Amino acid sequence: MPQIEVSGVWKLFGQQPQPALEALRNGADPEEVQKRYGCRAAVKAVDLAIEAGEIFVVMGLSGSGKSTLLRMLNGLIRPSAGEVVIEGQRLSDLPAVGMRQLRRHTMAMVFQSFALLPGRSALENAAFGLEVAGVPRAQRLERARAALERVGLGRDLGKRPEELSGGMQQRVGLARALALDPPVLLMDEAFSALDPLIRREMQDLLLDLQQDQRRTVVFISHDLDEAVRLGDRIALMQEGAVLQCGSSMDLLCHPANERVRHFFRDVDASAVLSVDAIAEPAPLMVQRNDLERWRHQPPGGAAGVAYVLDEHQRFCGLMPAGGTLLPASEVEQLAAGTTLKQAMEPVALASHPLPVVDAEGRLLGVLSSRQLLKAMVMA
């Protein structure tokens, strides 16, 4: 079951939301609806399923409805129609006390504006969410200290916000959320106010934290490069609707429509496409138990180089015709998920197509410099 489910969610702002909603559902023109009912649809019929442990990026330009959608996930804004379900709980069924408990124990939010209290130290700011949740002082300060150390501010506990750079302030904001140890982290344009270098550092930090302890992250962004870099999946929004949801490779290689294609037109394909998506079958494969026979009677092809596999199709090594086996431990390999950009140098330096293997070491195919260039030209 997905950790977060959004089913048929609409949000209208204005004077007469219900008749406006019915009109929109029946295909009325949004401009005419706004004139007649004084209502604007910020989110339109959104369906999403967000799995536990993934970084899910909601991307779109200003006014696309992404921040409104995020605020419906933690109940700050109630949908005009549809349901939001968090860990099996329908938010519409929760009383006020239940919503407070959900925000305190299930999810935490990181804002673009840092939202630090100016009169408090970094440590006290990081502990603030725990203070609101009623955690005893000694316990909350210890958890806040540990969170600040995780984000690289273990030596800046006593500094006040005005003594910290923008990047350091955002680290405090992130530590405040991490101190709550929530299974769900909501991040609303969290890095967009930072300069490019610090923004990249914060992205690296988020990815490192995710490696250390996987949690569900819903990340709002208007920056396509950021979405591609961070997102396990991306929901692309425009005018309140989700145009397409999938991996960055799905959206780049299989856009649902011309609007999605237009969004991704300037993406560096080499940073998105993975080697397993373009790998070719190995030109010559030999089972390990046939190695001796092949050594004495090699068939033609592959410039006399065979890719040796065991009975489970795991890559064992390379075997030149008339030569000796070069074991897999001594052969450059490309793991599934490696981007074309990461593969450029090893592919260019190799004298043979490089094996592409999955997490169990099974051979998925090979990648030559010719195939790599072809994929980048066609992307």
N, C-alpha and C positions, 0 to 999 in steps of 0.2 A: 504494500500500500504506500502511495506517495506520502511524504511527510507534510506537504502543503498541497491542497487542491483548490483550484479556483474554477467554479462552474457557472457559466452563463452570467458573469458579473457585469453589471452596468452601473455607472455613476453619473447622475445628472445634477447639475447645479442650477438653481433658479426657482421661479415662483410656483410652477405647476409641474412637478417632475413626473407624476404618474400618467396624466394624459399625454405629455410629451413623449414618454417612454413608449406608450402604445402606438403613437403615431410613427415613431422611428422604427419600431418592430414591424410595422406594416409598410415600410419602405418610403416614408415621407422624406422630403428633402430637408437636411439638417438646418439649412438657413431659414426655410419656411417655418420649421418647428420653433426655432429660436424667436422669430418675429411673432408668432402666434401665441406661444406659451411662456416666453421669456426664460427659456431653458437651453442650456448647452450640455451636450453629452461629452464628459471628459474621458470616460471609459465605456467601450461598447462591446458587449457580448464576448467577454474574454474567458477562455477556457485554458487552464494550465495545470500541469501536474509536476511538482518539483520533488525530486527524490532526495532522500537523506544523504548528506555528505557531499553534495555537488555545489559548485559555485555556479549559480544561475543568474545570468546577466539579463536585465531588462533594459534594452537600448532603444533610443529614439531621440529626435530633436526636441527642443523646448516646445511644450504644449502637446506632446504626443500622448500624455496620460500616464506616463510611467511612475511618477512620484505619487500621484493619486492612487494608483494601483498598490504601491508599496504600503501606503497608509491604511488601505483596507485590509492588508494582511495582519496588522496588529490592532485593528479595531479603532484606530484614531478617526477613520472615516467609515461610515456604514454604507454598504452598497444600496443603490436604489432598487436593484433586483439581483438575483443570483445568490450563490453561497460561497463563503470562504471556510475551508475546513483545515484546521491545524492539528496534526497528530490525532486524527479521528474526531476532534471536537468541532462542531459547527459553531462559529462565532456568534451567529444569530441566536443560539440557544443559551449563551453564557450571560448570567447576570453581571452587574457592574463589578462585584467582588471577584467573580470568576475571570473577568477580563484583566483585572489588576494582577491576579495571580499568574495569569498567562504571560503578561508582560514582564513580571518579576523573575519568573523561573524558566520560561520556555524560549523567550526571544529578547534580544537586546538590539539597540539601534545606534548606528554611528552616523552623525550628521555632517553635512558639508561645512557648516559654520563653526565646527569644533564644540560650541556650546559649553565652554568651561566657565566655572565660577571664578571671577577675577580675584576675589579675596582669599582663595584657598590655594594650597600648594598642589603640586602635581599628584602627590600621594593622596591628599584629601579629595581631589577631584576624581581620581580613579576609584576611590572608595564610595563615591556619592550614591551610586545606584544601590550598593549594598546597604548604605545607611537608610535609604528610602524603604528598602525591603525589610528593615528591622534587624539586620545582622549586628551582633554585639561589636563594640568598637575595636577591641583587640583583634577579633577574627577578621573583620572587614579590612583593617589596615594591613594585616598579613597577606590577605588575598590580593589586595590592591598592589602591595609591594611586589608580589610574585608576578602579577600581570605586567607591571611596569618593567620588570627585568626581562620579561619575554619580548617586549617591544623595544628593548635596547635603552631604557631610561633608568636603569637601576642606580645611576649616580646622580640623578636629577630629581630625587624625590621631594626635596624641600623647595624647589623653585616654583615661583608663581607664573601664571600664564604669560605675563608681559616679559618675563625673562627667557621665554622659550621661543624658538623659531616656529614658523607655520607648520613645518613638518613634525617638529617635536610636539606641538600642541595637538596635532591630529593623532600622534602616537598615544598621547594621554587619553584622547577620546576613544581610541580603539582599546586601550587598556581598561578603561571604565566598563566597556562592554564585555571584555574577556573576563574581568573579575567576577561577573555574574555567572560565568561558565554556562552560557545558554546553548542549547542544541541548535538554535536558529539565530543567525546574525543578519540583521537588515542594514544595508549600507546605502544611503541616499546621496549620490554624487559625492561620496566621501573624500575623493582625492582631487576633485575638479578645481578647487581653489588654490592648489599647490603649483609651484613652478615645475616645469617638465622633469628636471633631474630628481627633485624630491618626490614627485609623483611616481616616477619609476621605482624609486626606493621603497615607497609604500606598497606598490604592487608586489614587489619582490617579498616584502615582509608578509603580506597577506598570503602569498603562495607558500612561503616557508611555514607560517603558522598552520596552514591547511595540511601540510605534510606532517607536521608534528601532531596535530589533533584534528581530524576531519570533523567539520560541522557543516550544517547547511547554511550557505551564504546566498542571500538574494541581494544582488549588487545592481544599483541603478547607475546608468552612465549615458552620456550623450556622445562619448568618444569611441569611435569604431575600433581603433587600435587597442584601446584598453579593453573593450569587450572581447575582442579576439584573443588577447593575451590571457585574460583571467577566466573566461567563461568555459565551463564544461559544456554548457548549452547557452544559447542566446535566444531571447524572445524579442523580435524586432517590432516596435510599435510605431504607428503613424495615425494621427487623428483619432486616438482613443482605441484603435483596433490592433490586434496582433496580426501582422502580415505573414510571419512565418516563425516557427520555433524549431530549433535544432542545433547541432554542432556548427561551429564556424565553417567547417568543411562542407556541411550540408548546404548552408546558406550561400556559400561561395560557388560551389560546383552544381548545385541543384536548386537555384532560386525558384520560389513558387510563382513569381510574377515579375514584371518589368520593374516594379518599384523596389523590390528586394535586390534585383540585379543592379539597379542604379545606386543603391546604398553601398554595395560592395565593389563598385567599379574601381576604386582606388586602393583596394586592399592589396598588400604585398602577398601574392599567392604563395611564395616560397615560405612565408612564416605561418601559413595555415595548412597547406597540403602536407600530408604525412607520407612517408616512404611506402607504407603498406598499401596505400591507395593507388599507387602507380607502379608497384613492383611487377616485373614480368616473370613468367615461369623460368626456372633455371634451364639453360640450354642442354645440360647433360647432368643427369642425376644417377647415382650408383648406390645401391644398398650396400651397407657395410659388409654383409656376408658374401657379396659378390665381388669384393675388392680384388682378391687375388686373380680371379678370372679376367677382370677388366684390366689389370696391370699388364697381363701378357697379351691380351687381344683387345686393345682399346678401340671402340668405334670412333668414327670421325666426329667432328663438330666441337664447338666450344674451345677452339684452339688447344684441344687436348686436355682441358681442365674439367674434372668432374666434381660435383658437389655431393659429398658422401652423407648418407642418411642412415639412421638406425631403423629398427622395425616400427618405431612410433613417429617416424618422419622428423625426428630431431636432427639438427645439423651437427655432423661429427667432424667435418673438416673438408679440405680441398685435396684432390689427388691429381697431380699433373701426369700426363701419359708417360709411362716409363720411369716415373719418379717415386717418391715416398710420400706417405700421407702427412699433410700438414694439419695437425689437430685443430679443432675449433678454438681452443684457448689461445692459439697463435694467429688466428685469422680475424681481421677487422670485420665486425658485424654491425648491422643497423637494427636497433630495436623498433618494433612496431610503435607508432606514435611519434617517431623522430621526424621533425619537419624537414622539408627540402633544404631550407637555409642551413640547418644543422648538418645536413648530409653532404653539402657541397664539397667541403675540403676533403673528407675521407674518400668520396667517390672519385674526385679528380686525381688523387694521389695513387689510387689502386690500379693494379695492372690487370684486374679482372672485375667483372660485375660483383658488387658486394652482396653477400647474403642478407636477407631481411628476415628476422625471426620474431616469433611471438614470445610471451612471457615464459613459456615452457621450453623454449629453444627450438620449436618446430619451424621448419623452413617455409616461409610464406611466398618467397620468390627472390629475385635478385634485382639489383639496380645498377645500371651502367650509366656512364656520363652522358651517353646519347639519349637514353630514356629520360634522364633527369632534365636535360635541356629541352627536350621535346615537351615534357609536361609543363615546364615554366613558360614556354612560348605559347602553348595552347590555352593556358589558364586565363 
